[in-house]
C-alpha cells in the first residue's frame, strides 16, 4: 500500500462517525478510494459522501433549541 496521504478534502469515515468517532479518511491514488486507518472502511468518493449524508441526518437538530414538546 502506498504511503497514507490526505485527499483533496478531509472526509470523515462514515463507519467511525456513526459510532461518534471523528476520524479523517485518507486517499489512495492507485485505487482512487478513500480508506480509514482505524476501522478499515474503504469506498469511492460518492459512496463516502452518501454515507456521510446519512450521518448528518442523525445530528440535524443538534444546534436547535427545542422548547415545545407537544
C-alpha positions in Angstrom: 0.0 0.0 0.0 1.2 3.5 -0.8 2.0 5.9 2.0 -1.0 7.5 3.6 -1.9 10.9 2.4 -4.8 13.3 2.8 -7.2 13.5 -0.1 -8.5 16.7 -1.8 -10.9 17.2 1.1 -10.9 15.9 4.6 -13.8 13.4 4.7 -14.9 11.8 7.9 -15.1 8.0 8.0 -18.8 7.2 7.9 -18.4 3.9 9.8 -16.5 5.6 12.7 -18.7 8.7 12.6 -21.8 6.6 13.2 -20.1 5.4 16.4 -19.3 9.0 17.5 -15.7 8.9 16.5 -14.4 11.8 14.3 -11.7 10.1 12.2 -10.4 11.6 8.9 -10.1 9.4 5.9 -7.0 9.0 3.6 -6.9 8.8 -0.2 -5.2 6.1 -2.2 -4.4 7.4 -5.7 -3.7 4.0 -7.1 -7.2 2.6 -6.3 -8.9 6.0 -6.3 -10.5 5.1 -3.0 -10.7 6.7 0.5 -9.8 4.5 3.5 -9.8 4.7 7.2 -6.8 3.6 9.3 -8.9 2.8 12.3 -11.7 0.6 11.0 -10.5 -0.4 7.5 -13.5 1.1 5.8 -12.8 1.8 2.1 -15.0 3.5 -0.5 -15.2 5.7 -3.5 -15.9 9.4 -3.1 -19.6 9.2 -4.0 -20.1 6.3 -1.5 -18.4 8.2 1.3 -20.5 11.4 0.6 -23.7 9.4 0.6 -22.9 7.7 3.9 -21.9 10.9 5.5 -25.2 12.5 4.5 -26.9 9.7 6.4 -24.8 10.5 9.4 -25.7 14.2 9.2 -29.4 13.2 9.3 -28.7 12.0 12.9 -27.5 15.4 14.0 -29.8 17.7 12.1 -31.4 19.2 15.2 -28.2 19.3 17.3 -28.0 23.1 17.5 -31.7 23.8 17.6 -33.3 24.5 20.9 -36.5 22.6 21.4 -38.9 24.1 23.8 -42.3 22.8 22.5 -42.8 19.1 23.4 -46.4 18.7 22.2 
